[in-house]
Amino acid sequence: MTMATSHITAAPEFPIIHRRRWGSWLLGAAALLLIATIIAAGIQARILDFPVFLEYLFSPLILTGALNAVILGTLALLIATAIGFVAALMRVSGNPILVALSSTYVYLFRGTPMLIQLIFWFNAVPIMFKTITIWLPYMDAPLVSVPTTVVVTPFIAALAGLSLAEGAYMSEIIRGGILAVDQGQRAAARALGMTQRKVLQQVVIPQAGRIIIPAAGNQYIMLLKSTSLASAVGYLELLRIATDIYSSNFRVVELLAVAAVWYLVMTAFATALQTTLEKLFPQR
Amino acid sequence: MKAAVSVMDISKAWGTYAALTNVSFDVASGEVVALLGPSGAGKSTILRCVNHLDSITAGRIYVHGSLIGYSEREDGLYELSDVEISRQRQSIGMVFQSFNLFRHLTAIQNVMSGPVHVLNMPKDKARQTALDLLDKVGLGQKGDSYPSQLSGGQQQRVAIARALAMSPKVMLLDEPTSALDPELAQEVVVTIKALAEEGQTMLIATHDMGIARDVADRVIFMESGRIVEDAPSKQFFTNPRSDRAKQFLSRFSAH
C-alpha cells in the first residue's frame, strides 16, 4: 500500500496531460454570446416596462388566476391518475373487451388535441344531453333535474377535458409501471397465499408507484401549463386573466412575463413535490 | 400414513409442447424429495403445479388430502376461485431460484408480509415471529436491511424465513441454490438441512448434488417431462438403475 502511494507521489516528473476539448469551449462561448445579444436587444428596445411588470406580478386578479390554474391542474392530475389506473388495469387484464375499450380510449384521447377535447365537452355535451336528471328507485319525481348548461360550467368542462386527455397518458405510464414489476414478485406473493387484490395492494402498486413517480411529475408540470387551454372555454385561469388585462391596456409583454413567472413558480413546486416523493419512496 | 403430497398421473402442455407427461409420485409427511434432472426436464413446472401457480392439463394433485386448484364434480374438475386457491397456498411454502424478495420491503417486513396480509396477524406478534425466524436462519441482525443490501445467500435465507412464517405443511424449493456461488450456496444448504432435520416436508427441484445426496431422503430423476427413476437417495447415487441416470451422474463423479 505505501509502496503504491510512493509510486504515485513520484509521478510529477512525468505528468499526464489530458487533451483539451477546445471545440466544446468555443461552442459554449458562441452560445453565451448569442444569448447576451438577444437579452441586450430586448433591453435596448425596452420591451418590458419593469415597474408595470412588478405592479401586476402580485395583483389579486393574477394571483386568483394562478390559484385557479393550480387547482384545475392538480384536480385534473388526481382524476387522470384514477382514470389511468383503471384503464391500465383493463389493458393488462387479458379480457379482449376490456383491452379493446382501454386501447381505444387511449388512442382517441391521446390522439386528439386537448384543445379540441375541451371545447367539445363545453359545447357538445349540453347539446347531446339537454338536462341532467337523477332518478332514485321507487320515486315518482326525479331527485334532481337541471339543465346541462348549468352543470357544465367552464371549470367542469375544463376539468373533464384535461382529466380525460391526461388519463390516456397516465394509463400508459401506469401500465408501464405495472409491467416493470418483476413477474417473480407476483409469483412470490401468490405463493404466500395473497389473493389477486392483495398482490395488487401490497406488491404491485407500491413497486409500480415508485417507478412512475418521475414520469407522473413530468405530466403534472405539463398539466399545470396545459390549464392555459381552459381559457378557450372561458375559465378564469392565469393566462385568460393576463390576456383580459392586456387587451385593455396593451401591456402584452409585461403581462405575458407575469404569467410566465407564475407558471415557473408552479413548475418549481411540482418539481419539489416530485423530488420529495422520490426521496420518500426510493426505488430499491 | 397419508401422503403429504400426492401427484397423480399429471400432464402439462404448453400448446403442443408437453412439459410433463403422466407424472406420479407421493411425498410422505416429513420426507425430503429432490427432483433431479437436466434443465427443461420439468422439475420447476411440477413445483409450480403443486401450488397451482401453473395449471395442469390432466391428472390430480393432493396436498394433505385436499385437491389442489380444482373442485371435483360429477362431470369434471372445476377450477377454484382466486380466494379458494389462495387459501390452499397458505399451507404450501415456496422458495424461488431468484429469491423474489419484495424489494420495497425490509427483510423483516418480507417475513411479516404473509402473516400480516394473509393471516391478518397483529403486527407486533408477526414481528416477534419474524425475528425468531430470521434468528433461525442466522440473520437476526439483518432485519432492517433491504434485499438489495443483502448477498444472494442472505436473500435466499430471508426467503426461506418468509415461507416458514406461514407454518407451511409442505415446502417447495425451486432450485434454491442455482443463482448462488458455491460458498453462498453452502449457507443455504445448511439452512435447508436444518429444516430437514426438524422434519419439514420438502420437495426440492435442484441441480445441487449436495442437496440431493446429503439432504434428500429420495431422488426423483426426470427427463423431458417424465420420471426416469424414483429411488432412495443413497441408492440413486451408489447404484442407479437407469442408463440415463448413470450417464447424468457420471458427469459429477469427477468431483
Boltz contact constraints between the chains, C-beta under 6 A:
constraints:
  - contact:
      token1: [A, 184]
      token2: [B, 98]
      max_distance: 6.0
  - contact:
      token1: [A, 184]
      token2: [B, 100]
      max_distance: 6.0
  - contact:
      token1: [A, 185]
      token2: [B, 100]
      max_distance: 6.0
  - contact:
      token1: [A, 187]
      token2: [B, 53]
      max_distance: 6.0
  - contact:
      token1: [A, 188]
      token2: [B, 100]
      max_distance: 6.0
  - contact:
      token1: [A, 191]
      token2: [B, 51]
      max_distance: 6.0
  - contact:
      token1: [A, 191]
      token2: [B, 94]
      max_distance: 6.0
  - contact:
      token1: [A, 192]
      token2: [B, 114]
      max_distance: 6.0
  - contact:
      token1: [A, 192]
      token2: [B, 118]
      max_distance: 6.0
  - contact:
      token1: [A, 193]
      token2: [B, 86]
      max_distance: 6.0
  - contact:
      token1: [A, 193]
      token2: [B, 89]
      max_distance: 6.0
  - contact:
      token1: [A, 193]
      token2: [B, 90]
      max_distance: 6.0
  - contact:
      token1: [A, 193]
      token2: [B, 118]
      max_distance: 6.0
  - contact:
      token1: [A, 194]
      token2: [B, 118]
      max_distance: 6.0
  - contact:
      token1: [A, 195]
      token2: [B, 82]
      max_distance: 6.0
  - contact:
      token1: [A, 195]
      token2: [B, 83]
      max_distance: 6.0
  - contact:
      token1: [A, 195]
      token2: [B, 86]
      max_distance: 6.0
  - contact:
      token1: [A, 196]
      token2: [B, 82]
      max_distance: 6.0
  - contact:
      token1: [A, 198]
      token2: [B, 117]
      max_distance: 6.0
  - contact:
      token1: [A, 202]
      token2: [B, 117]
      max_distance: 6.0
  - contact:
      token1: [A, 203]
      token2: [B, 102]
      max_distance: 6.0
  - contact:
      token1: [A, 206]
      token2: [B, 104]
      max_distance: 6.0
  - contact:
      token1: [A, 207]
      token2: [B, 104]
      max_distance: 6.0
  - contact:
      token1: [A, 284]
      token2: [B, 103]
      max_distance: 6.0
  - contact:
      token1: [A, 284]
      token2: [B, 104]
      max_distance: 6.0
  - contact:
      token1: [A, 284]
      token2: [B, 146]
      max_distance: 6.0
  - contact:
      token1: [A, 284]
      token2: [B, 148]
      max_distance: 6.0
